[in-house]
């Protein structure tokens, strides 16, 4: 899984632990150190559609697009 997602194994383990503990809603919550979105609901939906059609390998690339 880590190789397919191009992330380290510890990150996969941490996400899995969060999922087992709190389900999908636990994965959707902000982690410590992150900030809340400045996008409104329409903007989030547009970004979600864009990300389903385009592959970005880093958060920096996504931030640049936004």
Number of C-alpha atoms within 10 A of each C-alpha: 9 12 9 6 10 10 12 11 13 10 11 15 12 11 14 14 14 16 15 12 11 12 12 11 9 15 16 11 10 11 9 6 5 8 8 7 9 8 11 8 10 9 12 13 12 10 16 12 11 12 12 8 8 9 10 10 10 9 9 10 11 14 8 7 10 9
